[in-house]
Each structure stands twice: as structure tokens, then as C-alpha cells.
Amino acid sequence: MSEDSSHASVRPSSSVTKEADKRVAAKSARKGEPSFHMTEQMRRLSTPWGVALARAGQIDPHTLGPGIILDAAAGSGIQLIAYSNILKRPSLGVEIDGNAAVLCAANMFAVAEKDDIQRTMDRVIIGDSTDSEGVMTEFWSSLREAGTRAHPPVAMLHLDPARPRDAQNHHIDEMKPSIGPLLSSWKKYLELGPDGPCILLDLSPRLDEEQRSMIDEIVERIYPGCGRTWEWMSRGGGRVDRLSMWIGSLSSDNSRRCIRMGTKRIMSSIEGEGTGVSRVRLSEPPPFDSWITIVDPVVLESGLQDEWISKAIPDGSGFSWIRTEGRRPLLIHTDPLNDDHEVNGFVISSGRVVQHRLSPPEIHTISQTASSLARLEIGSLTLRCSLDPEIHPKLQRRLHKAMREIEGARSFMVDIELSRDTGDYTMYVVCMEE
């Protein structure tokens, strides 16, 4: 590091890997995936390798202008490495934490194809990423010292800023580095694609509508008229796992997209403009032989439920949303869903109503519950209703054990709020999957 510079370069190399080995051993998060050097905090915050690869695979290389891929808050480098591997571009990570920068560089070297000449241009810069001039001066200087005279610009900017854990209770300016100053600083170094700059912001999935609007305003101010697509991603755990904004040449023709991610690939994707949703409050138990579907919450969080419904519900069938919030949005409909892979990816469970119950199973009623389900030719029951989290897993285990020898269809139980003149109460409904 020179005396007049606040930035320093780390070049991915075998010596850096040896240094990383002394600090923290490389581990693989999942069988078959690469081993990465990460502290426990880095591992908790890092993008899963399968998600990182899938995201990189969504980008059309032809939309990128000339230059490198920049991650302005690189962390462990997982997402940056995925971009480099898929898009075949040199990569530049910026990380303010020196220890994280060393681990990031070691990860880049470990996964790189050794005969890929572009990898000789990979660097991690330690310093403030909002100082684009300082970062690029250090980057180009490091290339010259290694015998490379090129001064490559930035083809794509990725930013996954650090943020307070409870992002809904904090101002977006508390994200580090701050989005507005960083985008403004890098504008002069970003090469444009066919539809503007290539920028991807990876943000907290808990940002509310007002906070998203504030980020929209920041991007509009810096890149007026530039296309933007918000993307909600689910990994099937009953929540939105990732929220991102795809800007300029990375955006699509629609303003919203929701994705259901599997272990290694995208299972389903829907795009549209987003609409509001209203729910119906039932006053009577759902009719027998009607259908209830638990939909991935990412569909409603993104406002793309109408696009999903248009593919899911057969023509002429009736349907209503009876729960639109929480981890288990519920749709009641008159006929089974269409068999379509874009539909099925967002379905948690779907089944025909076969039993009404005034209460969920209890420890002392497990055998009675199992017997009543056996009479309906049901061989298993998954509890997908709100129960005491301390008792829920115990009840589920007891049910599995009690029904182990029973042959029959699979089923699930949901809780439904009924509204009557005498007051609201909860009914538990068993649905047979067919």
C-alpha cells in the first residue's frame, strides 16, 4: 500500500491460500460443492453456492458491456466467484475488512480454473468501495505491477450491503456501504449494456414497500428512466429468502419477478407488474371435496398472485384467497390445480377437503386421530397449521409413528379462521393429496 493510498490489493494466489488456511479451514457447506474459507459470521451471511450459480445463470452475457465483474462488498466472494465462472469475466472484489479480503482472495484462487488466463486479473481490494477512484487506481496499479497494461472498466456492479439484522426497523441509509453514494461514485466507471448499466442490488428480504420505494427513488435519481426489476426468491421454507433489484440491462420487461429455487436450480419463475390481493373470510367450514392449496408466500409478497392464478386455476373454476399473509397463504378452489411446472414450483401442498376438526391432535388423542384418518384411506398426515412450536415436532413424530403401518394417501392439516355472528373461531381441516 502506498503512502497516499487508502486501498491495498490482494492477489488470489497459493500464498494467500496458505495464509487463509492458518486463519480458518476451508469447508464445504454441502456435499459436492466447493470448499470455502469462511468465519462463522461469513458463513451465516454468505449466499449459498447453488443460489449464487443460479443467479449468475440468469444473466445473459450479451447484455454486458466490456470489462470486469465488480462486487462492492465481496465478503466471502461466493457470489462474485459464481459470476466469474458462469460469465467468464475477470472479477474485482472490494472488502473493507482485511481478514475477509484475504479469505475472499483464497476462495477465488481455490475455485479458479488454473488454465484460465483471465483469472490473472482477479483482485480483492481492501478499502472503502464508495471511493471508486481509489479502488480503480489501486486495481490498475496492481495489474501493471503484474505485467498487465490493460485498464479494464466495470461491466457489471453487484452490491450486497451489510445491514442491521432487523432491517424493517432501520433506515436504508444504515446499510453499509450506502447505496446512493456508491452508485453515484461508480457511475463513471460502469460500461453500459444495450439498455443501460448492469447493476444488481442484493437486499434484505424484509424490506417493506416504503423502503423499496426509497431505493427506487435513489436509482431513478442516479439513472433516470433506467429499467428496474424487483425479484423475490424463495427456497421453499415458507418465507422470502432473498430480495434483489436488477437494474438497466439486467432488468426484464416487467417490474416484478418471483422465483422458487431448488437446491441447485430455479424450479419456477413468474414475472408481471404486481397487483393487490383481497381475501374472503369464511363463515362456514370449507365444503367437502373442495380444494385447498398452500401457496409459497413469495407469490403474494411479490404481488404476482394473479399471474400465478392465470396458470394454476382451470377455466371456469371458482377460487378465493382465504389467507394472504404469513408463511402459509391459503387458496380455496373448486377443482384441482392445472399440472404445470411453473405452477407446481410455488405449491407447498394441495389437497381435497375430507375432514373437519374442531381441534388439532393432542398427545393423548394421537391414536384416535390416526384411526379416523385410516377410515378415510389416509396413510400420513403433515401438520401445516399454527401450533405451539415446542409441541409441534413432538406431535408430528407421534403421528408418523402411529400411522407407520397404515397404507393410504398423504394428507395435511391446515387451520382456518371462521367468522360468525357469535365470534371468530379456528377450524382444523384435513386435505387429502391426490
C-alpha positions as semicolon CSV with decimal commas, in nm:
position;residue;x (nm);y (nm);z (nm)
1;M;0,000;0,000;0,000
2;S;0,142;0,339;-0,100
3;E;0,157;0,624;0,149
4;D;-0,103;0,827;-0,041
5;S;-0,347;0,539;-0,090
6;S;-0,615;0,413;0,145
7;H;-0,658;0,093;-0,057
8;A;-0,449;-0,223;-0,089
9;S;-0,461;-0,515;-0,332
10;V;-0,477;-0,885;-0,254
11;R;-0,400;-1,109;-0,549
12;P;-0,551;-1,458;-0,540
13;S;-0,258;-1,698;-0,516
14;S;-0,129;-2,011;-0,347
15;S;0,048;-1,798;-0,084
16;V;-0,278;-1,626;0,003
17;T;-0,444;-1,966;0,031
18;K;-0,176;-2,079;0,275
19;E;-0,237;-1,768;0,483
20;A;-0,613;-1,833;0,478
21;D;-0,552;-2,191;0,594
22;K;-0,385;-2,053;0,905
23;R;-0,688;-1,836;0,983
24;V;-0,980;-2,069;0,911
25;A;-1,004;-2,408;0,742
26;A;-1,190;-2,437;0,413
27;K;-1,517;-2,630;0,440
28;S;-1,791;-2,733;0,202
29;A;-2,146;-2,637;0,302
30;R;-2,297;-2,923;0,104
31;K;-2,169;-3,246;-0,049
32;G;-2,037;-3,187;-0,397
33;E;-1,989;-2,812;-0,350
34;P;-1,651;-2,635;-0,338
35;S;-1,478;-2,577;-0,004
36;F;-1,454;-2,213;0,102
37;H;-1,268;-2,027;0,376
38;M;-1,527;-1,851;0,593
39;T;-1,562;-1,743;0,953
40;E;-1,887;-1,840;1,124
41;Q;-2,028;-1,492;1,067
42;M;-1,930;-1,501;0,700
43;R;-2,089;-1,844;0,662
44;R;-2,412;-1,720;0,816
45;L;-2,430;-1,422;0,581
46;S;-2,292;-1,582;0,265
47;T;-2,506;-1,660;-0,038
48;P;-2,549;-2,039;-0,080
49;W;-2,337;-2,171;-0,366
50;G;-2,637;-2,315;-0,553
51;V;-2,823;-1,983;-0,531
52;A;-2,513;-1,792;-0,643
53;L;-2,473;-2,014;-0,951
54;A;-2,843;-1,993;-1,037
55;R;-2,838;-1,614;-1,011
56;A;-2,531;-1,591;-1,235
57;G;-2,706;-1,820;-1,481
58;Q;-2,996;-1,575;-1,511
59;I;-2,768;-1,315;-1,669
60;D;-2,730;-1,307;-2,046
61;P;-2,359;-1,245;-2,115
62;H;-2,453;-1,047;-2,425
63;T;-2,617;-0,779;-2,210
64;L;-2,284;-0,691;-2,051
65;G;-2,051;-0,429;-2,189
66;P;-1,674;-0,481;-2,190
67;G;-1,492;-0,510;-1,860
68;I;-1,487;-0,689;-1,528
69;I;-1,744;-0,800;-1,272
70;L;-1,730;-0,586;-0,957
71;D;-1,864;-0,688;-0,616
72;A;-1,854;-0,377;-0,400
73;A;-1,899;-0,566;-0,071
74;A;-1,747;-0,901;-0,157
75;G;-1,745;-1,076;0,182
76;S;-1,652;-1,441;0,124
77;G;-1,664;-1,385;-0,253
78;I;-1,912;-1,666;-0,322
79;Q;-2,141;-1,465;-0,548
80;L;-1,850;-1,297;-0,728
81;I;-1,686;-1,634;-0,793
82;A;-2,013;-1,767;-0,939
83;Y;-2,041;-1,469;-1,171
84;S;-1,682;-1,517;-1,291
85;N;-1,729;-1,890;-1,350
86;I;-2,055;-1,853;-1,542
87;L;-1,995;-1,525;-1,727
88;K;-1,624;-1,589;-1,797
89;R;-1,510;-1,244;-1,685
90;P;-1,228;-1,123;-1,459
91;S;-1,355;-1,029;-1,114
92;L;-1,283;-0,750;-0,870
93;G;-1,399;-0,769;-0,510
94;V;-1,387;-0,479;-0,266
95;E;-1,397;-0,554;0,106
96;I;-1,334;-0,312;0,391
97;D;-1,242;-0,594;0,633
98;G;-0,884;-0,705;0,568
99;N;-0,930;-1,053;0,712
100;A;-1,239;-1,115;0,499
101;A;-1,049;-0,986;0,194
102;V;-0,774;-1,246;0,243
103;L;-1,029;-1,527;0,276
104;C;-1,215;-1,397;-0,029
105;A;-0,897;-1,397;-0,239
106;A;-0,814;-1,751;-0,124
107;N;-1,164;-1,866;-0,224
108;M;-1,125;-1,707;-0,567
109;F;-0,794;-1,888;-0,620
110;A;-0,922;-2,225;-0,496
111;V;-1,216;-2,238;-0,738
112;A;-1,047;-2,079;-1,040
113;E;-0,960;-2,289;-1,343
114;K;-0,583;-2,281;-1,341
115;D;-0,552;-2,250;-1,723
116;D;-0,793;-1,955;-1,743
117;I;-0,576;-1,656;-1,834
118;Q;-0,847;-1,412;-1,721
119;R;-0,800;-1,525;-1,361
120;T;-0,464;-1,345;-1,356
121;M;-0,665;-1,021;-1,347
122;D;-0,872;-1,119;-1,042
123;R;-0,815;-0,898;-0,740
124;V;-0,960;-0,816;-0,400
125;I;-0,915;-0,455;-0,289
126;I;-0,912;-0,372;0,081
127;G;-1,076;-0,037;0,141
128;D;-1,384;0,183;0,104
129;S;-1,587;0,080;-0,201
130;T;-1,764;0,416;-0,221
131;D;-1,428;0,564;-0,329
132;S;-1,439;0,428;-0,683
133;E;-1,140;0,630;-0,799
134;G;-0,924;0,497;-0,517
135;V;-1,034;0,139;-0,586
136;M;-0,972;0,156;-0,961
137;T;-0,638;0,334;-0,920
138;E;-0,521;0,057;-0,688
139;F;-0,665;-0,214;-0,917
140;W;-0,497;-0,082;-1,232
141;S;-0,171;-0,027;-1,043
142;S;-0,177;-0,388;-0,925
143;L;-0,232;-0,507;-1,282
144;R;0,064;-0,301;-1,406
145;E;0,288;-0,443;-1,134
146;A;0,191;-0,794;-1,252
147;G;0,278;-0,707;-1,612
148;T;-0,074;-0,634;-1,741
149;R;-0,113;-0,297;-1,911
150;A;-0,490;-0,318;-1,953
151;H;-0,717;-0,070;-1,775
152;P;-1,046;-0,262;-1,786
153;P;-1,369;-0,080;-1,693
154;V;-1,657;-0,231;-1,497
155;A;-1,909;-0,433;-1,697
156;M;-2,135;-0,519;-1,403
157;L;-2,174;-0,400;-1,047
158;H;-2,306;-0,624;-0,770
159;L;-2,379;-0,493;-0,422
160;D;-2,491;-0,691;-0,118
161;P;-2,456;-0,432;0,160
162;A;-2,422;-0,517;0,526
163;R;-2,734;-0,418;0,718
164;P;-2,882;-0,428;1,064
165;R;-3,039;-0,765;1,140
166;D;-3,386;-0,617;1,188
167;A;-3,389;-0,423;0,861
168;Q;-3,756;-0,325;0,889
169;N;-3,676;-0,109;1,190
170;H;-3,378;0,068;1,038
171;H;-3,338;0,334;0,773
172;I;-3,194;0,216;0,443
173;D;-2,902;0,458;0,490
174;E;-2,779;0,226;0,766
175;M;-2,679;-0,027;0,501
176;K;-2,302;-0,029;0,453
177;P;-2,179;0,073;0,205
178;S;-2,461;0,320;0,145
179;I;-2,642;0,254;-0,184
180;G;-2,677;0,614;-0,308
181;P;-2,316;0,731;-0,264
182;L;-2,181;0,402;-0,400
183;L;-2,392;0,407;-0,719
184;S;-2,305;0,771;-0,777
185;S;-1,936;0,706;-0,728
186;W;-1,918;0,414;-0,973
187;K;-2,127;0,572;-1,248
188;K;-1,820;0,698;-1,437
189;Y;-1,656;0,353;-1,443
190;L;-1,960;0,149;-1,547
191;E;-1,974;0,048;-1,912
192;L;-2,327;0,049;-2,049
193;G;-2,506;-0,252;-2,190
194;P;-2,777;-0,228;-2,457
195;D;-3,030;-0,097;-2,203
196;G;-2,810;0,096;-1,964
197;P;-2,578;-0,007;-1,681
198;C;-2,566;-0,363;-1,547
199;I;-2,631;-0,341;-1,172
200;L;-2,768;-0,595;-0,925
201;L;-2,858;-0,496;-0,570
202;D;-2,896;-0,786;-0,323
203;L;-3,109;-0,651;-0,038
204;S;-3,280;-0,759;0,281
205;P;-3,591;-0,972;0,209
206;R;-3,763;-0,791;0,495
207;L;-3,765;-0,452;0,328
208;D;-4,119;-0,317;0,329
209;E;-4,294;-0,133;0,045
210;E;-4,190;0,210;0,169
211;Q;-3,823;0,110;0,192
212;R;-3,835;-0,041;-0,157
213;S;-3,982;0,284;-0,286
214;M;-3,695;0,476;-0,131
215;I;-3,443;0,255;-0,313
216;D;-3,639;0,302;-0,635
217;E;-3,609;0,678;-0,588
218;I;-3,232;0,656;-0,532
219;V;-3,179;0,455;-0,850
220;E;-3,411;0,682;-1,051
221;R;-3,221;0,989;-0,936
222;I;-2,882;0,846;-1,039
223;Y;-3,001;0,660;-1,351
224;P;-3,321;0,838;-1,463
225;G;-3,551;0,629;-1,679
226;C;-3,342;0,315;-1,628
227;G;-3,531;-0,016;-1,622
228;R;-3,569;-0,193;-1,287
229;T;-3,699;-0,538;-1,192
230;W;-3,757;-0,640;-0,831
231;E;-3,704;-1,012;-0,768
232;W;-3,836;-1,213;-0,473
233;M;-3,674;-1,555;-0,425
234;S;-3,794;-1,848;-0,213
235;R;-3,613;-2,168;-0,124
236;G;-3,933;-2,335;-0,006
237;G;-3,909;-2,272;0,367
238;G;-4,227;-2,068;0,394
239;R;-4,059;-1,728;0,362
240;V;-3,894;-1,489;0,119
241;D;-3,524;-1,578;0,131
242;R;-3,377;-1,313;-0,099
243;L;-3,486;-0,981;-0,245
244;S;-3,293;-0,815;-0,524
245;M;-3,321;-0,530;-0,773
246;W;-3,199;-0,589;-1,130
247;I;-3,115;-0,259;-1,296
248;G;-3,064;-0,140;-1,653
249;S;-2,954;-0,410;-1,896
250;L;-3,009;-0,674;-1,625
251;S;-3,376;-0,581;-1,585
252;S;-3,656;-0,755;-1,773
253;D;-3,963;-0,615;-1,947
254;N;-4,156;-0,647;-1,619
255;S;-4,113;-0,465;-1,290
256;R;-4,152;-0,776;-1,070
257;R;-4,039;-1,136;-1,068
258;C;-4,073;-1,419;-0,818
259;I;-3,861;-1,733;-0,819
260;R;-3,884;-2,067;-0,645
261;M;-3,532;-2,200;-0,602
262;G;-3,446;-2,567;-0,556
263;T;-3,117;-2,698;-0,419
264;K;-2,926;-2,637;-0,741
265;R;-3,162;-2,480;-0,992
266;I;-3,457;-2,250;-1,040
267;M;-3,776;-2,455;-1,028
268;S;-4,030;-2,190;-1,129
269;S;-4,034;-1,824;-1,226
270;I;-4,318;-1,577;-1,280
271;E;-4,299;-1,216;-1,399
272;G;-4,550;-0,932;-1,412
273;E;-4,637;-0,588;-1,284
274;G;-4,791;-0,685;-0,949
275;T;-5,139;-0,622;-0,809
276;G;-5,309;-0,609;-0,473
277;V;-5,494;-0,903;-0,326
278;S;-5,803;-0,937;-0,107
279;R;-5,913;-1,232;0,099
280;V;-6,251;-1,382;0,175
281;R;-6,349;-1,454;0,535
282;L;-6,532;-1,787;0,555
283;S;-6,838;-1,810;0,776
284;E;-6,891;-2,182;0,714
285;P;-6,646;-2,472;0,703
286;P;-6,498;-2,529;0,357
287;P;-6,717;-2,777;0,163
288;F;-6,608;-3,138;0,142
289;D;-6,443;-3,216;-0,193
290;S;-6,339;-2,854;-0,242
291;W;-5,963;-2,799;-0,272
292;I;-5,722;-2,607;-0,053
293;T;-5,371;-2,513;-0,163
294;I;-5,088;-2,371;0,048
295;V;-4,901;-2,132;-0,181
296;D;-4,541;-2,020;-0,137
297;P;-4,558;-1,676;0,028
298;V;-4,318;-1,534;-0,232
299;V;-4,610;-1,527;-0,480
300;L;-4,814;-1,288;-0,268
301;E;-4,518;-1,089;-0,135
302;S;-4,428;-1,005;-0,493
303;G;-4,787;-0,921;-0,584
304;L;-4,781;-1,175;-0,869
305;Q;-5,066;-1,391;-0,744
306;D;-5,286;-1,303;-1,045
307;E;-5,019;-1,422;-1,287
308;W;-4,988;-1,747;-1,090
309;I;-5,367;-1,793;-1,073
310;S;-5,397;-1,750;-1,450
311;K;-5,179;-2,060;-1,494
312;A;-5,295;-2,256;-1,189
313;I;-5,675;-2,249;-1,197
314;P;-5,866;-2,429;-1,476
315;D;-6,101;-2,218;-1,686
316;G;-6,443;-2,190;-1,527
317;S;-6,325;-2,292;-1,179
318;G;-6,403;-2,086;-0,872
319;F;-6,140;-1,974;-0,622
320;S;-6,081;-1,738;-0,330
321;W;-5,786;-1,643;-0,113
322;I;-5,872;-1,722;0,247
323;R;-5,529;-1,628;0,387
324;T;-5,291;-1,382;0,221
325;E;-5,023;-1,326;0,486
326;G;-4,776;-1,528;0,689
327;R;-4,590;-1,846;0,600
328;R;-4,894;-2,037;0,469
329;P;-5,115;-1,837;0,230
330;L;-5,429;-2,040;0,158
331;L;-5,630;-2,065;-0,163
332;I;-5,964;-2,248;-0,176
333;H;-6,081;-2,365;-0,520
334;T;-6,343;-2,589;-0,674
335;D;-6,119;-2,805;-0,893
336;P;-5,764;-2,943;-0,873
337;L;-5,483;-2,720;-0,998
338;N;-5,350;-2,744;-1,351
339;D;-5,047;-2,970;-1,381
340;D;-4,792;-2,709;-1,488
341;H;-4,430;-2,690;-1,374
342;E;-4,446;-2,310;-1,334
343;V;-4,748;-2,362;-1,107
344;N;-4,621;-2,660;-0,912
345;G;-4,298;-2,494;-0,808
346;F;-4,490;-2,247;-0,593
347;V;-4,720;-2,507;-0,433
348;I;-4,636;-2,617;-0,079
349;S;-4,930;-2,860;-0,056
350;S;-5,261;-2,904;-0,234
351;G;-5,543;-3,141;-0,148
352;R;-5,913;-3,219;-0,137
353;V;-6,105;-3,138;0,183
354;V;-6,201;-3,466;0,353
355;Q;-6,234;-3,387;0,724
356;H;-6,328;-3,101;0,959
357;R;-6,196;-3,091;1,314
358;L;-6,265;-2,853;1,600
359;S;-5,920;-2,903;1,747
360;P;-5,576;-3,023;1,635
361;P;-5,432;-3,355;1,752
362;E;-5,301;-3,369;2,109
363;I;-5,058;-3,612;2,265
364;H;-5,337;-3,812;2,428
365;T;-5,554;-3,821;2,110
366;I;-5,292;-3,938;1,858
367;S;-5,434;-4,290;1,829
368;Q;-5,790;-4,163;1,776
369;T;-5,666;-3,921;1,511
370;A;-5,478;-4,196;1,329
371;S;-5,783;-4,426;1,337
372;S;-6,016;-4,160;1,197
373;L;-5,773;-4,089;0,912
374;A;-5,726;-4,458;0,837
375;R;-6,101;-4,485;0,778
376;L;-6,059;-4,221;0,507
377;E;-5,779;-4,429;0,348
378;I;-5,516;-4,178;0,460
379;G;-5,173;-4,314;0,549
380;S;-4,991;-4,000;0,662
381;L;-5,070;-3,652;0,793
382;T;-4,844;-3,345;0,787
383;L;-4,935;-3,072;1,034
384;R;-4,928;-2,744;0,841
385;C;-5,117;-2,544;1,099
386;S;-5,019;-2,296;1,369
387;L;-4,930;-2,490;1,682
388;D;-4,712;-2,434;1,985
389;P;-4,358;-2,465;1,838
390;E;-4,248;-2,668;2,139
391;I;-4,520;-2,930;2,094
392;H;-4,547;-2,926;1,712
393;P;-4,247;-3,153;1,631
394;K;-4,342;-3,395;1,908
395;L;-4,697;-3,426;1,773
396;Q;-4,566;-3,479;1,420
397;R;-4,331;-3,756;1,533
398;R;-4,608;-3,930;1,728
399;L;-4,838;-3,912;1,426
400;H;-4,575;-4,060;1,194
401;K;-4,519;-4,344;1,440
402;A;-4,890;-4,412;1,489
403;M;-4,960;-4,418;1,114
404;R;-4,647;-4,604;1,009
405;E;-4,831;-4,927;0,936
406;I;-5,134;-4,763;0,773
407;E;-5,146;-4,769;0,394
408;G;-5,315;-4,482;0,218
409;A;-5,285;-4,137;0,067
410;R;-5,085;-3,848;0,204
411;S;-5,266;-3,559;0,367
412;F;-5,207;-3,232;0,551
413;M;-5,392;-3,030;0,812
414;V;-5,443;-2,651;0,800
415;D;-5,608;-2,411;1,039
416;I;-5,878;-2,181;0,903
417;E;-6,041;-1,884;1,073
418;L;-6,421;-1,881;1,051
419;S;-6,619;-1,562;1,117
420;R;-6,972;-1,586;1,254
421;D;-7,213;-1,361;1,436
422;T;-7,117;-1,532;1,759
423;G;-6,747;-1,454;1,701
424;D;-6,441;-1,590;1,526
425;Y;-6,304;-1,938;1,586
426;T;-6,049;-2,174;1,434
427;M;-6,133;-2,492;1,248
428;Y;-5,878;-2,756;1,151
429;V;-5,919;-2,907;0,807
430;V;-5,762;-3,226;0,669
431;C;-5,691;-3,228;0,296
432;M;-5,604;-3,542;0,100
433;E;-5,329;-3,502;-0,158
434;E;-5,415;-3,672;-0,487
